[in-house]
Amino acid sequence: MVIGLGVHKRSVYGTVMEDNGTIIVQRDMENNIEIVNGFLFNYNTFAFILKTISICSSF
């Protein structure tokens, strides 16, 4: 099982999938540690992938 999190300024998009790529659940959440922990709490054994997003802006 693999869990991927796309972390953004205001939201976190979580995907849980089997090793073969079958998606179990996808969820768009508020970027709040308690909410994200609640999502992850359901899965006690997993490989963790964190997708980082670079945001470029001009000032």
Summary of the structure (lengths in Angstrom):
residues: 59
radius of gyration: 12.6
end to end distance: 41.5
largest distance: 43.5
contacts: 122
relative contact order: 0.33
helix: 15%
strand: 44%
